[in-house]
Amino acid sequence: MKALVNRITNSTAGFSTLALRLPVGIIFMAHGGQKLFGWFGGYGLEGTGQWMASIGIEPGVLMAFLAGSAELVGGLFILLGLLTRPTAVLLAFTMIIAIASVHISNGLFMANNGYEFALALLAASVSLALSGSGKVAIDNAITAKLS
């Protein structure tokens, strides 16, 4: 178990991942807050759940809760550099679902509700899953504690 946690939290990446983690974490947190609490002009859990149900993602409120929680908590973990790799994998999976179920039929561009923004977040999540958190992260304290 110790070896697995060490492998998950250890990162040889430098400071560049911090430049990626900060905006990506903030963006995911904001989108999660929209879905869960109606922050930043969002519709909250009920509204997002009704919308999800209307496009065939059922049960809508549960799916809105799962997506919103993944984004809000996952964004916070990415921001802090906490369990970065598994969190980034969860967020990448969330973006794949968003692209496939909501955005793909609208084409690439955001102006048409396309998948370009979700694709950028997917790419950032995959990058963090591969690289880990980098030098400035809670993951480093976990790795040091295990060593």
Secondary structure as UniProt FT lines:
FT   HELIX           2..9
FT   HELIX           16..37
FT   HELIX           39..41
FT   HELIX           44..54
FT   TURN            55..56
FT   HELIX           60..80
FT   HELIX           84..98
FT   HELIX           99..103
FT   HELIX           104..106
FT   HELIX           110..112
FT   HELIX           116..131
FT   HELIX           138..146
//
